[in-house]
Amino acid sequence: MPELMVQIEGQSAPVRLAECFWVLTDTDGCAYGSMVGHCAATEEAAHRDFTPRQRDRDRQVRQGWRVRLLSREQWRSDAAPCFNGACQHRKAAVA
């Protein structure tokens, strides 16, 4: 079975989609959802998986939420702290 290769922002070489993660982020960049890359082939499909109702997706887009494709290293540095409660986004919101 052929493997899908993707070019990730900030990466010089293509990587396997199965080695990436789709991440749903709010306007501050705080991650609220994550799934392995092979679960969705496009940003739109990933957003549908994160947020099934169209009107909710439309609202998120209007408010500036994003679905990003991250490499494993980017996921560890950008998304993992949000899920572990150690990100700067939530600390800034509480302060």
C-alpha positions in Angstrom: 0.0 0.0 0.0 1.5 3.4 -0.9 2.3 5.8 1.9 1.2 9.4 1.7 4.0 11.9 2.0 3.5 15.5 3.2 5.5 18.7 3.3 5.2 20.3 6.7 5.7 24.0 7.2 9.3 24.6 8.5 10.5 21.1 7.4 12.9 20.7 4.5 12.1 17.1 3.5 8.7 15.4 3.1 7.6 13.1 5.9 5.1 10.2 6.1 1.6 11.4 7.0 1.4 8.5 9.4 4.3 10.1 11.4 2.4 13.4 11.8 -0.4 14.7 14.0 -3.4 16.9 13.2 -3.9 19.4 16.0 -6.9 21.7 16.6 -5.7 25.0 18.1 -7.5 28.1 19.4 -6.6 31.7 18.6 -3.8 31.7 21.1 -2.3 28.5 19.7 -3.4 26.3 22.6 -4.1 22.8 21.4 -7.5 21.3 22.2 -7.5 18.2 20.0 -5.0 15.9 18.4 -5.1 12.8 16.2 -2.5 10.8 14.3 -2.0 12.0 10.7 -3.3 9.0 8.9 -6.8 9.5 10.4 -7.4 12.3 7.9 -5.8 13.1 4.5 -6.7 16.8 4.5 -7.1 19.7 6.9 -10.8 19.9 6.2 -11.3 16.2 6.9 -9.3 16.6 10.2 -11.5 19.5 11.2 -14.6 17.5 10.5 -13.3 14.7 12.8 -12.5 17.2 15.6 -15.8 19.2 15.2 -18.6 17.2 13.5 -21.2 19.9 13.2 -20.7 22.3 10.3 -22.0 25.4 12.2 -19.5 24.7 15.0 -16.6 24.4 12.4 -17.8 27.7 10.8 -17.8 29.4 14.2 -14.3 28.1 15.0 -13.0 29.4 11.6 -14.6 32.8 12.2 -13.0 33.0 15.7 -9.5 32.1 14.3 -9.2 28.4 15.4 -6.8 26.4 13.1 -6.1 22.8 12.2 -2.4 22.3 11.9 -0.4 19.4 10.7 2.7 18.9 13.0 5.7 16.6 12.9 6.3 14.5 15.9 9.0 16.9 17.1 6.6 19.9 16.6 3.9 18.1 18.4 6.1 17.4 21.4 7.1 21.1 21.6 3.9 22.9 20.6 1.0 20.6 21.5 2.0 18.2 24.3 2.5 21.0 26.9 -1.2 22.1 26.3 -2.5 18.5 27.0 -0.2 18.2 30.0 -1.4 21.5 31.5 2.0 23.0 31.2 1.5 25.4 28.3 2.0 29.2 28.4 -1.3 29.8 26.7 -3.5 28.8 29.6 -1.1 30.4 32.2 -1.4 33.7 30.3 -5.2 33.4 30.2 -5.4 32.8 34.0 -3.1 35.7 34.9 
